[in-house]
Amino acid sequence: MRVTEQIETHSPARPMRLAAGRSRTSLCLVALMVGVCNGCSAFNPAFLNVFDATGTGQFQTIDNAGGHVVVQVINNADIDDELINYMRSLDPTADDASFLNLNPRIRMRLRTTFIDGTFQTIEFITGSSDFVDPAFNGTSTPDLNQNDFDNAVVLCDVASVQIEPGTNIEVFIPVSITEFEQVETQGDGGQITLDPVEREQTPPGFRALQVDIRDADGNVTLEQNIDVRDVPTPITGLACGTVVTLSINGTLSVPFLRTVSSEPSFLRGDAPTIARIGGSFEFRVAAQ
């Protein structure tokens, strides 16, 4: 576990603020106990990982904790059928069950700011880690499986939870995508034709999701991956016992230039298609 890459702690006076969980099961237990404790004064579960201010992971419990706020990421997004069918074609021997209940692999960094101004930034990665081109060399993107954090528990003096400023939400593109360019070719009779020529291939990897571009009047001039109304917004005023949920909906997709290739591909200069690579997503933040 490379903890220092997953969690950044900026609270030197508080050496033990946070517990990060790897599974939805552990979160369910946490949320249940938060609800039962009615104010969290008796909340004292055993968590999977406790991190101190230096980022060192420890396996222990939090004793006599005064109260907690739970932060969870729920990935309800799906994967486009055309992409799933393409992946099936790459491995015809794969069991049909391996293509069921898949979610895009999504990565984000969430900052929890405390009332004293200190903060912690945690990297969450959710979704299916094994939905990837079978010919792909996973060692070229080691951060694909860096962690499976989908929840964290912090002491309840929380001022706000938000996407880490200056960072992007990313989706993992599980296949290579080829860029073609239309090139003029002169035939024997002098006739000029446009023929697609392969220019570049982008291997699987994380891709930053981009917000739609609008003009001064609010009209969308370029659709990308996230509508401006679907960007996750900071949430504040979090009382002890609150469960903060960032939910993800949408569909992972890649372009297919079917007139040229049966593999994921697009035409150089096709701005609308390029802008939509990765699909369309919406994010909602709620507290209860």
KEKE-3310 file (N, C-alpha, C; in steps of 0.2 Angstrom, whole numbers, plus 5000, padded with zeros to 4 digits):
npx = (5004:5004:5003:5006:5004:4991:4984:4985:4990:4986:4987:4995:4993:4984:4986:4978:4966:4958:4950:4951:4942:4941:4930:4913:4906:4912:4909:4895:4893:4899:4891:4879:4882:4884:4872:4865:4871:4867:4873:4885:4894:4896:4902:4913:4920:4930:4941:4948:4960:4970:4976:4990:4997:5008:5006:5007:5002:4992:4986:4973:4962:4951:4950:4939:4933:4927:4917:4911:4912:4906:4912:4908:4909:4899:4897:4887:4888:4888:4893:4895:4886:4891:4905:4907:4903:4914:4924:4921:4924:4937:4941:4935:4933:4930:4920:4903:4898:4908:4906:4895:4887:4896:4906:4912:4930:4934:4942:4946:4950:4947:4945:4944:4940:4944:4936:4946:4954:4964:4967:4963:4967:4961:4963:4951:4946:4935:4925:4926:4940:4945:4941:4947:4957:4963:4976:4983:4996:4997:5007:5011:5002:5002:4994:4981:4976:4979:4972:4957:4948:4933:4926:4928:4931:4930:4935:4922:4923:4921:4922:4920:4917:4925:4929:4947:4955:4960:4962:4957:4942:4944:4942:4945:4950:4948:4953:4964:4964:4963:4969:4964:4968:4962:4969:4974:4974:4981:4975:4978:4972:4972:4963:4957:4957:4951:4959:4959:4972:4981:4987:4990:4991:4982:4986:4977:4972:4970:4959:4956:4940:4930:4922:4907:4908:4903:4895:4895:4882:4877:4875:4878:4893:4902:4900:4906:4911:4905:4890:4888:4879:4880:4892:4902:4898:4905:4901:4895:4893:4892:4886:4890:4889:4885:4882:4891:4888:4894:4888:4889:4884:4880:4888:4901:4910:4918:4924:4919:4925:4917:4917:4930:4937:4936:4939:4941:4941:4944:4942:4955:4954:4940:4932:4920:4918:4930:4930:4920:4926:4927:4914:4899:4895:4887:4887:4883:4881:4877:4871:4867)
npy = (4994:5011:5022:5036:5042:5041:5048:5064:5073:5087:5092:5094:5095:5085:5069:5058:5057:5050:5037:5025:5016:5000:4993:4991:4984:4987:5000:5000:4995:5005:5016:5011:5011:5024:5029:5023:5027:5040:5054:5051:5050:5038:5031:5019:5010:4997:5000:4997:5004:5015:5032:5041:5058:5058:5050:5037:5020:5011:4997:4996:5000:5014:5022:5027:5038:5054:5056:5055:5059:5052:5049:5045:5037:5033:5023:5023:5022:5016:5006:5008:4999:4996:4997:4987:4976:4976:4973:4960:4954:4954:4944:4930:4919:4923:4922:4925:4930:4939:4951:4957:4968:4979:4993:5009:5013:5025:5039:5050:5065:5069:5083:5085:5098:5104:5112:5120:5124:5115:5102:5086:5076:5064:5050:5043:5028:5020:5007:4995:4986:4976:4977:4979:4980:4964:4962:4972:4979:4980:4985:4997:5006:5008:5014:5011:5001:5006:5009:5004:5013:5018:5024:5035:5039:5052:5063:5072:5086:5094:5105:5107:5097:5093:5092:5090:5106:5111:5099:5085:5075:5058:5046:5029:5024:5009:5004:5004:5019:5024:5037:5044:5052:5062:5061:5068:5060:5057:5049:5038:5044:5057:5060:5066:5060:5057:5049:5039:5039:5031:5039:5041:5032:5030:5023:5012:5021:5033:5046:5064:5070:5082:5098:5104:5117:5133:5148:5166:5168:5157:5146:5130:5127:5117:5101:5091:5080:5082:5091:5108:5109:5097:5096:5091:5100:5109:5104:5110:5114:5102:5091:5081:5064:5064:5058:5059:5059:5056:5053:5045:5045:5040:5036:5026:5028:5026:5032:5025:5024:5018:5018:5016:5008:4994:4995:5005:5022:5038:5053:5064:5081:5081:5089:5088:5074:5071:5078:5071:5059:5046:5047:5052:5060:5063:5071:5070:5078:5074:5076:5067)
npz = (5000:4995:5004:5006:4993:4992:5003:5009:5023:5032:5046:5058:5072:5075:5077:5073:5064:5054:5046:5034:5022:5013:5008:5003:5012:5025:5026:5027:5040:5047:5044:5049:5063:5065:5064:5074:5086:5088:5089:5091:5102:5108:5098:5092:5083:5075:5062:5046:5041:5049:5048:5052:5055:5047:5037:5038:5038:5049:5058:5068:5081:5084:5099:5111:5103:5099:5090:5073:5055:5041:5025:5009:4993:4980:4966:4953:4939:4922:4908:4891:4879:4866:4869:4878:4870:4861:4869:4873:4861:4860:4869:4867:4874:4887:4901:4902:4914:4918:4912:4918:4929:4929:4932:4928:4930:4941:4947:4960:4970:4986:4997:5014:5025:5041:5055:5061:5051:5046:5035:5026:5012:5002:4991:4981:4973:4963:4956:4942:4941:4933:4920:4906:4892:4887:4882:4887:4896:4912:4921:4916:4919:4934:4944:4942:4950:4963:4974:4983:4989:4994:5004:5019:5036:5047:5061:5069:5068:5056:5043:5029:5014:4999:4981:4978:4976:4960:4955:4944:4941:4936:4923:4919:4904:4896:4884:4869:4859:4842:4832:4817:4801:4788:4772:4757:4742:4726:4712:4698:4687:4690:4699:4715:4731:4748:4760:4775:4786:4798:4813:4827:4842:4857:4872:4885:4899:4913:4911:4911:4916:4908:4909:4901:4889:4889:4882:4884:4886:4892:4884:4878:4870:4867:4870:4883:4895:4907:4912:4917:4927:4934:4941:4955:4970:4984:5001:5016:5034:5042:5053:5068:5065:5053:5036:5022:5005:4989:4974:4959:4942:4925:4910:4903:4888:4872:4856:4840:4824:4812:4799:4795:4804:4815:4828:4843:4839:4831:4821:4816:4821:4823:4834:4842:4844:4850:4862:4869:4872:4884:4889:4897:4912:4928:4944:4961:4977:4994:5010:5025)
capx = (5000:5008:4999:5008:5001:4983:4982:4989:4987:4988:4984:5000:4991:4979:4989:4974:4959:4955:4950:4949:4939:4941:4925:4906:4903:4914:4905:4888:4894:4901:4885:4874:4884:4883:4865:4863:4874:4863:4877:4892:4898:4898:4904:4920:4921:4937:4942:4953:4966:4970:4982:4992:4998:5014:5004:5009:4996:4992:4980:4971:4955:4950:4947:4936:4933:4921:4912:4913:4908:4907:4912:4907:4908:4895:4898:4882:4889:4888:4897:4891:4885:4896:4912:4906:4903:4920:4929:4919:4927:4944:4942:4929:4933:4928:4914:4898:4897:4913:4904:4889:4888:4902:4906:4919:4935:4934:4947:4945:4953:4942:4948:4940:4943:4941:4935:4952:4958:4968:4963:4966:4965:4961:4961:4946:4946:4930:4923:4929:4947:4948:4938:4953:4960:4967:4983:4986:5001:4995:5012:5012:4998:5002:4989:4975:4974:4983:4968:4950:4945:4926:4924:4932:4928:4934:4932:4916:4924:4922:4919:4917:4920:4925:4935:4953:4956:4966:4963:4952:4940:4946:4939:4950:4949:4951:4956:4968:4960:4967:4967:4965:4968:4960:4974:4972:4978:4980:4975:4982:4968:4972:4957:4959:4952:4953:4960:4961:4978:4982:4992:4992:4986:4983:4985:4973:4974:4965:4958:4952:4934:4930:4915:4905:4910:4897:4897:4893:4874:4875:4873:4883:4896:4905:4898:4911:4909:4900:4887:4890:4875:4882:4899:4901:4899:4907:4896:4897:4888:4892:4886:4893:4885:4883:4885:4892:4888:4895:4886:4891:4879:4882:4890:4908:4910:4923:4921:4921:4924:4915:4919:4937:4940:4931:4942:4940:4944:4941:4945:4958:4950:4933:4932:4914:4919:4936:4928:4916:4929:4926:4907:4895:4894:4884:4889:4878:4884:4872:4873:4861)
capy = (5000:5017:5027:5043:5044:5041:5053:5070:5076:5094:5093:5091:5094:5080:5064:5052:5060:5047:5030:5024:5009:4998:4990:4994:4981:4990:5006:4999:4994:5012:5020:5009:5013:5031:5030:5020:5031:5046:5059:5048:5050:5031:5027:5016:5004:4995:5002:4994:5007:5022:5035:5047:5064:5057:5046:5030:5016:5007:4992:4996:5003:5021:5021:5033:5043:5058:5057:5055:5060:5047:5051:5039:5038:5027:5023:5020:5023:5010:5006:5008:4992:4995:4996:4980:4971:4976:4970:4953:4952:4953:4938:4926:4913:4925:4920:4930:4933:4944:4957:4959:4973:4983:5001:5013:5014:5032:5041:5057:5066:5073:5086:5086:5103:5104:5119:5124:5126:5110:5097:5080:5075:5057:5048:5037:5025:5015:5004:4988:4986:4971:4978:4982:4976:4958:4963:4978:4978:4984:4988:5003:5011:5005:5017:5008:4997:5008:5008:5003:5017:5021:5028:5037:5041:5057:5066:5076:5093:5095:5112:5106:5091:5095:5090:5094:5111:5110:5092:5083:5068:5055:5039:5024:5021:5002:5001:5009:5023:5026:5043:5044:5059:5061:5063:5069:5055:5058:5043:5038:5048:5063:5061:5067:5057:5058:5042:5039:5037:5031:5044:5040:5027:5031:5016:5013:5025:5037:5052:5069:5072:5089:5101:5107:5124:5138:5155:5171:5168:5151:5141:5125:5128:5111:5096:5087:5075:5084:5097:5113:5108:5091:5096:5091:5106:5108:5104:5113:5113:5095:5089:5075:5059:5065:5053:5063:5054:5058:5048:5045:5042:5041:5030:5026:5027:5028:5033:5020:5027:5012:5018:5016:5003:4991:4997:5012:5027:5044:5057:5070:5087:5080:5091:5086:5067:5070:5081:5067:5053:5045:5047:5058:5059:5068:5070:5073:5077:5075:5074:5065)
capz = (5000:4995:5008:5005:4987:4993:5008:5011:5029:5034:5053:5063:5079:5076:5074:5071:5062:5049:5045:5027:5021:5006:5005:5005:5019:5031:5026:5030:5047:5050:5044:5054:5070:5066:5065:5081:5091:5090:5091:5090:5108:5109:5092:5093:5079:5072:5055:5042:5041:5052:5046:5056:5051:5043:5032:5040:5039:5055:5059:5075:5082:5087:5105:5114:5098:5101:5085:5067:5049:5036:5018:5004:4985:4977:4959:4949:4932:4919:4903:4885:4876:4861:4872:4881:4865:4858:4874:4872:4854:4862:4873:4866:4879:4893:4904:4901:4920:4919:4909:4922:4935:4928:4933:4925:4935:4942:4952:4962:4977:4990:5003:5020:5029:5048:5058:5063:5045:5043:5030:5023:5005:5001:4984:4980:4966:4963:4949:4940:4940:4928:4914:4903:4886:4890:4880:4891:4901:4918:4924:4913:4923:4941:4948:4941:4956:4968:4980:4982:4994:4993:5010:5024:5042:5050:5067:5066:5068:5049:5040:5022:5010:4992:4977:4979:4971:4955:4952:4940:4941:4930:4921:4916:4897:4896:4877:4865:4854:4837:4829:4810:4798:4781:4768:4750:4738:4719:4709:4692:4683:4693:4704:4722:4736:4755:4763:4782:4788:4806:4815:4833:4846:4864:4876:4890:4905:4916:4907:4915:4913:4907:4910:4895:4887:4887:4880:4889:4887:4895:4879:4877:4863:4866:4875:4885:4899:4913:4912:4922:4933:4937:4944:4962:4974:4991:5005:5022:5039:5043:5060:5070:5063:5046:5031:5016:4999:4982:4970:4952:4937:4919:4905:4900:4881:4868:4849:4835:4817:4809:4791:4794:4808:4820:4834:4845:4834:4829:4815:4819:4820:4825:4840:4846:4846:4854:4868:4872:4874:4891:4891:4900:4919:4933:4951:4966:4984:4998:5017:5029)
cpx = (5004:5003:5000:5006:4994:4981:4987:4986:4990:4985:4989:4998:4987:4982:4985:4967:4955:4955:4948:4947:4940:4935:4918:4903:4906:4911:4898:4888:4895:4894:4879:4876:4883:4876:4862:4865:4871:4868:4884:4896:4900:4901:4912:4921:4929:4937:4948:4960:4965:4977:4984:4994:5004:5012:5005:5003:4997:4986:4978:4964:4956:4947:4945:4935:4926:4916:4915:4909:4910:4907:4912:4906:4904:4895:4892:4882:4889:4893:4893:4891:4890:4903:4912:4907:4910:4925:4927:4923:4934:4946:4936:4928:4931:4921:4909:4897:4902:4911:4897:4891:4894:4901:4912:4923:4935:4938:4946:4949:4949:4946:4942:4944:4940:4940:4941:4957:4962:4963:4967:4963:4966:4959:4957:4946:4940:4929:4927:4936:4950:4944:4943:4955:4964:4974:4986:4990:5000:5000:5014:5008:4997:4996:4982:4972:4978:4979:4961:4946:4938:4923:4929:4928:4933:4931:4927:4917:4925:4918:4916:4921:4920:4930:4941:4954:4961:4967:4956:4949:4942:4943:4944:4947:4952:4954:4960:4963:4965:4964:4969:4965:4966:4966:4973:4977:4976:4980:4978:4978:4968:4967:4960:4954:4955:4953:4962:4968:4979:4988:4995:4988:4988:4981:4980:4976:4969:4965:4954:4946:4933:4923:4914:4907:4904:4899:4894:4886:4872:4874:4879:4886:4900:4903:4904:4909:4905:4897:4888:4885:4876:4889:4898:4903:4901:4901:4899:4892:4887:4892:4889:4887:4883:4886:4885:4892:4889:4894:4888:4886:4882:4885:4897:4907:4916:4920:4923:4920:4923:4917:4926:4940:4935:4933:4940:4944:4941:4945:4949:4954:4943:4932:4926:4915:4925:4934:4924:4919:4929:4919:4905:4893:4890:4886:4885:4881:4878:4874:4866:4863)
cpy = (5006:5022:5034:5046:5044:5046:5058:5073:5082:5096:5090:5091:5089:5074:5058:5055:5055:5040:5029:5017:5007:4995:4993:4991:4985:4997:5005:4998:5001:5016:5018:5011:5020:5033:5028:5024:5037:5052:5057:5048:5043:5027:5025:5010:5002:4996:4998:4997:5014:5025:5041:5053:5063:5053:5039:5025:5012:5003:4992:4999:5010:5020:5028:5039:5047:5059:5057:5057:5055:5050:5045:5041:5032:5028:5019:5020:5016:5011:5004:5001:4991:4994:4989:4975:4970:4972:4962:4950:4951:4947:4934:4921:4916:4923:4926:4934:4939:4951:4960:4963:4976:4990:5003:5014:5022:5034:5049:5058:5071:5076:5087:5092:5103:5112:5123:5125:5121:5106:5091:5079:5067:5055:5042:5035:5019:5013:4998:4989:4981:4972:4982:4977:4970:4959:4969:4976:4983:4987:4995:5008:5008:5008:5015:5004:4999:5008:5006:5007:5019:5024:5030:5039:5046:5060:5071:5084:5095:5101:5111:5099:5094:5092:5094:5099:5110:5103:5090:5076:5065:5048:5035:5022:5014:5000:5007:5013:5025:5032:5043:5051:5057:5065:5063:5064:5056:5051:5044:5043:5055:5065:5062:5064:5058:5051:5043:5036:5037:5035:5043:5035:5029:5025:5017:5017:5029:5044:5057:5070:5080:5092:5104:5114:5128:5145:5160:5171:5161:5145:5137:5126:5121:5106:5092:5081:5076:5091:5101:5112:5101:5090:5096:5097:5104:5108:5106:5111:5106:5093:5083:5069:5059:5060:5058:5058:5058:5053:5050:5042:5044:5035:5031:5024:5029:5028:5027:5023:5021:5012:5016:5009:5000:4992:5004:5017:5033:5048:5063:5077:5087:5082:5089:5079:5067:5073:5076:5060:5052:5044:5053:5056:5064:5066:5074:5072:5079:5073:5072:5063)
cpz = (5000:4998:5006:4998:4987:4997:5009:5018:5031:5041:5058:5070:5081:5073:5072:5070:5058:5048:5038:5026:5014:5004:5007:5011:5025:5032:5029:5037:5050:5050:5049:5061:5071:5067:5072:5087:5093:5093:5092:5096:5110:5103:5092:5089:5077:5065:5052:5042:5045:5050:5051:5052:5047:5037:5033:5041:5045:5055:5066:5075:5084:5093:5108:5109:5100:5096:5078:5061:5044:5029:5013:4997:4983:4969:4956:4942:4929:4912:4896:4882:4870:4863:4875:4876:4861:4863:4874:4866:4855:4865:4872:4871:4886:4895:4904:4908:4921:4916:4912:4927:4935:4929:4930:4931:4936:4948:4954:4969:4980:4996:5008:5024:5036:5050:5060:5057:5042:5039:5028:5016:5004:4994:4985:4973:4967:4956:4948:4938:4935:4922:4910:4897:4889:4887:4883:4896:4907:4922:4922:4916:4930:4945:4947:4947:4962:4975:4978:4987:4991:4999:5015:5030:5046:5056:5065:5067:5060:5046:5033:5019:5003:4988:4978:4974:4967:4953:4948:4942:4935:4929:4918:4909:4896:4889:4874:4860:4849:4834:4821:4807:4791:4777:4761:4747:4731:4716:4702:4687:4685:4698:4711:4726:4743:4758:4770:4783:4796:4808:4822:4837:4853:4868:4882:4896:4907:4911:4911:4912:4913:4907:4903:4895:4885:4885:4885:4891:4891:4890:4878:4870:4862:4872:4876:4889:4905:4912:4918:4928:4937:4940:4952:4966:4981:4995:5012:5028:5041:5051:5062:5068:5056:5041:5024:5010:4993:4978:4962:4947:4930:4915:4902:4893:4878:4860:4845:4828:4813:4802:4790:4798:4813:4827:4836:4841:4833:4824:4818:4817:4822:4832:4845:4849:4851:4861:4872:4874:4882:4893:4894:4908:4923:4940:4956:4973:4989:5005:5021:5036)
residu = (MET:ARG:VAL:THR:GLU:GLN:ILE:GLU:THR:HIS:SER:PRO:ALA:ARG:PRO:MET:ARG:LEU:ALA:ALA:GLY:ARG:SER:ARG:THR:SER:LEU:CYS:LEU:VAL:ALA:LEU:MET:VAL:GLY:VAL:CYS:ASN:GLY:CYS:SER:ALA:PHE:ASN:PRO:ALA:PHE:LEU:ASN:VAL:PHE:ASP:ALA:THR:GLY:THR:GLY:GLN:PHE:GLN:THR:ILE:ASP:ASN:ALA:GLY:GLY:HIS:VAL:VAL:VAL:GLN:VAL:ILE:ASN:ASN:ALA:ASP:ILE:ASP:ASP:GLU:LEU:ILE:ASN:TYR:MET:ARG:SER:LEU:ASP:PRO:THR:ALA:ASP:ASP:ALA:SER:PHE:LEU:ASN:LEU:ASN:PRO:ARG:ILE:ARG:MET:ARG:LEU:ARG:THR:THR:PHE:ILE:ASP:GLY:THR:PHE:GLN:THR:ILE:GLU:PHE:ILE:THR:GLY:SER:SER:ASP:PHE:VAL:ASP:PRO:ALA:PHE:ASN:GLY:THR:SER:THR:PRO:ASP:LEU:ASN:GLN:ASN:ASP:PHE:ASP:ASN:ALA:VAL:VAL:LEU:CYS:ASP:VAL:ALA:SER:VAL:GLN:ILE:GLU:PRO:GLY:THR:ASN:ILE:GLU:VAL:PHE:ILE:PRO:VAL:SER:ILE:THR:GLU:PHE:GLU:GLN:VAL:GLU:THR:GLN:GLY:ASP:GLY:GLY:GLN:ILE:THR:LEU:ASP:PRO:VAL:GLU:ARG:GLU:GLN:THR:PRO:PRO:GLY:PHE:ARG:ALA:LEU:GLN:VAL:ASP:ILE:ARG:ASP:ALA:ASP:GLY:ASN:VAL:THR:LEU:GLU:GLN:ASN:ILE:ASP:VAL:ARG:ASP:VAL:PRO:THR:PRO:ILE:THR:GLY:LEU:ALA:CYS:GLY:THR:VAL:VAL:THR:LEU:SER:ILE:ASN:GLY:THR:LEU:SER:VAL:PRO:PHE:LEU:ARG:THR:VAL:SER:SER:GLU:PRO:SER:PHE:LEU:ARG:GLY:ASP:ALA:PRO:THR:ILE:ALA:ARG:ILE:GLY:GLY:SER:PHE:GLU:PHE:ARG:VAL:ALA:ALA:GLN)
# end
